[in-house]
Amino acid sequence: MEETQSGTLVLLCLASWAIPGAGHLWLGRRTKGIIFLLALPLMFGIGLALHGRLFPFEISDPLVGLEALADLGIGATYFVASALGYGQGAVRAVTYEYGNAFLVVAGLLNLLVVIDAYDVALGRK
């Protein structure tokens, strides 16, 4: 693999992670890109609205650390929400666990979207 091509793939994957759907838009797959661009941040927003928590990176509790990594999978949306003070979580809210599930799944789905964009770029799909 050429150095230029591998550098482009790294940029493609970083863009795809930072902005859901950006990788597919870059590759000309507009419909998929727009769907990912709308659906994944919306799912993340629903998780926040349901009083979900953006988990901290804690080494002492491995499951909390894994949930934090999954939350981070949504890319720039995570940093914007965190900077604005969202994602504190309300444990007493009836919807707390649903909110957590939406946040984690949105991050994990975005990571799958990054892998899909990578496969498309390599011509596997």
C-alpha positions in Angstrom: 0.0 0.0 0.0 1.4 3.4 -0.9 2.2 5.9 1.8 -0.2 8.5 0.1 -3.1 6.0 0.0 -2.6 5.0 3.7 -2.4 8.7 4.7 -5.7 9.3 2.9 -7.3 6.3 4.5 -6.2 7.6 8.0 -7.8 11.0 7.2 -10.9 9.3 5.9 -11.3 7.3 9.0 -10.6 10.3 11.3 -13.2 12.4 9.4 -15.7 9.5 9.5 -15.2 9.1 13.3 -15.3 12.9 14.1 -18.4 13.6 12.0 -20.7 10.6 11.5 -21.3 10.0 7.8 -18.4 12.2 6.6 -16.5 9.3 5.3 -19.3 8.1 3.1 -19.9 11.7 1.9 -16.2 11.9 1.1 -16.5 8.7 -1.0 -19.6 9.9 -2.9 -22.1 7.7 -1.0 -24.4 10.7 -0.4 -27.5 8.9 0.7 -25.7 6.7 3.3 -23.6 9.7 4.5 -26.6 11.9 5.0 -28.5 9.1 6.9 -25.6 8.6 9.2 -25.0 12.3 9.6 -28.6 12.7 10.8 -29.4 9.5 12.6 -26.4 9.0 14.8 -26.2 12.5 16.4 -30.0 12.3 16.7 -29.7 9.0 18.6 -27.0 10.6 20.8 -29.2 13.6 21.4 -32.1 11.3 22.4 -29.8 9.6 24.9 -28.9 12.9 26.4 -32.6 14.0 26.5 -33.4 10.7 28.3 -30.9 11.8 31.1 -28.2 9.4 30.0 -24.7 9.8 31.4 -21.4 10.4 29.5 -19.3 8.0 31.5 -15.9 9.1 32.8 -12.7 7.2 32.0 -12.1 5.2 35.2 -9.5 2.5 35.4 -10.8 1.2 38.7 -14.1 0.1 37.1 -13.5 -1.6 33.7 -17.1 -1.5 32.6 -17.4 2.2 33.2 -14.2 2.6 31.2 -15.6 0.6 28.3 -18.8 2.6 28.4 -16.7 5.8 28.2 -14.9 4.4 25.1 -18.3 3.6 23.5 -19.6 7.1 24.3 -16.4 8.6 22.7 -17.2 6.6 19.5 -19.6 9.3 18.3 -16.7 11.7 17.7 -17.0 15.5 17.9 -20.6 15.3 19.1 -19.2 13.8 22.4 -16.8 16.7 22.9 -19.5 19.3 22.1 -22.0 17.7 24.5 -19.4 17.4 27.2 -18.2 21.0 26.8 -21.8 22.2 27.1 -22.3 20.3 30.3 -24.7 17.7 28.9 -24.5 14.1 29.9 -24.4 14.4 33.7 -27.0 11.7 34.0 -29.9 11.6 36.4 -29.8 8.2 38.1 -33.2 8.7 39.6 -34.8 9.4 36.3 -36.9 6.5 35.0 -35.3 6.9 31.6 -31.7 6.9 32.8 -30.8 3.4 31.6 -32.5 4.0 28.2 -30.5 7.2 27.8 -27.3 5.3 28.6 -28.2 2.7 26.0 -28.8 5.3 23.3 -25.5 7.0 24.0 -23.4 3.8 24.0 -25.1 2.4 20.9 -24.8 5.6 19.0 -21.0 5.6 19.7 -20.6 1.9 18.8 -22.7 2.3 15.6 -20.5 5.2 14.5 -17.4 3.0 14.9 -19.1 0.5 12.6 -19.7 3.3 10.2 -16.0 4.1 10.2 -15.2 0.5 9.5 -17.7 0.5 6.6 -16.2 3.7 5.1 -12.8 2.1 5.3 -14.0 -1.1 3.5 -15.7 1.1 0.8 -12.5 3.0 0.3 -10.5 -0.2 -0.1 -13.1 -1.4 -2.7 -14.3 -4.3 -0.5 -17.9 -3.1 -0.8 
